[in-house]
């Protein structure tokens, strides 16, 4: 599903109006009618129901005025609060204001903070509220009367419907720089906007409904739209099909280089996750002193004891053994729980210039290369890099807030800088390819914010790579499956109690649900 920026949506509107000849008044009519239809669907019976509609001075306000007319015709008691003087409206919005006034809809100007204060005292609290104050083109924190009206809307009890996007949410990034309307439903027009599916904006949207307002589908040049929402329908059919004649050699041998003293769980989780998604063989390379622990902990995973430092981390002396063993493997996971010990970091750099098999670079493996991203760019085989926001901030030499301000852009910068597949983990994980195309993942929940979740993901990715899946497909399917497994856990255990081992154990159920098409 394509996610549009406000500029892309504006261009699409212009094409519909100027190239096709659809009057803007028609598009506004369709938009407002769809808002009224959603209110009728969710809040019936409508006859006699009091509905407050807050309108701005732009086209978003015009959409609200159309909705007011349709709700008036459904016998609702409609009151419109206009955040400007009536004669300030222009174009199609002004036309719909005139119609609303002519049929007797109560439209009241709210042009000062004292007007807002007076209004607050007289409004009944439990009513349906429509937010048509700011459209998708609004930027920055709301100010003045708009800011006070947003605070008023949020203080009222009742169902809030946002028109196109909740006022105060950035349509491109999901950023909320100031006050923002907290909606129960958002009716967005023609195509979903990026900011509706990114946090913190998603905390304000409620349930999102994308509605057709008459823009011809063939006006959208999908090849030019770089952002997407990855959903169930994007998972290829027969993804997990296996021929009856298959054997363990058919599904590859994965090498996982992970772990250090006190961090044995990282390698174990990654290795078992790879097996759970179908890797034929998995070998875990760990510091030799950890081998007895992991021999006991892991039954199906083979281990490769490697030379270690005095601190119980992998030593540079492990390089030859790793390179020799990697010749029999089809992919490598590098990084979970390795530590940031200096010699181990040097080992990571040596591995990057010595191997030529598909690679998942994660956790401490990323940190080891934070000041030498050229080694990532120069890696001669497919590579998936999986930073969380802190790791990406080090890779790009920017602050974590800067990373989070526009997660799609941040992921794009990393992918273009390295020429590799980038996965920016976190609430609404973003996958980006070398050409800057991005996919926002639609699965996952806050319960995943616990230690080890990322190790499970790296194992899933390695497990897919070793079976011959391309890095982009492995990234998209892997992230989706990882989040889906966590979502299935939450249905039984809730978010608070979710741990990484639960995600691991629910991978088979998640795969079954994808095969059965039930999620």
Secondary structure, DSSP 8 states (H G I E B T S, - for coil): -EEB-HHHHHHHHHIIIIII---HHHHHHHHHHHHHHHHHHHH---TT-EEEEEE-SSHHHHHHHHHHHHHHHTT-EEEEEESS-GGG--HHHHHHHHHHHHTT-EEEE--SHHHHHHHHHH--SSSEEEEES--TT--S---HHHHHHHHHHHHS-S-EEEESS-TTS-TTT----S-----SEEEEESS-BGGGGSTTTHHHH-EEEEE--S--GGG--GGG--EEEE-GGGS-TTTT---TT--GGGG-EEEEE---TT-HHHHHHHHHHHHHTT-SEEEEEEEGGGHHHHHHH-SSSEEEEE-B-TTSSB-GGGHHHHHHHHTT-SEEEE-TT----HHHHHHHHHHHHH--SEEEE-HHHHHHTTT-THHHHT-SS-EEE---HHHHHHHHTS-HHHHHHTHHHHHHHHHHHHTSEEEE-SSS-EEE-TTS-EEEE----GGG-STTHHHHHHHHHHHHHHTT--HHHHHHHHHHHHHHHHHHHHHHHTTTT--HHHHHHTHHHHHHHHHHT--
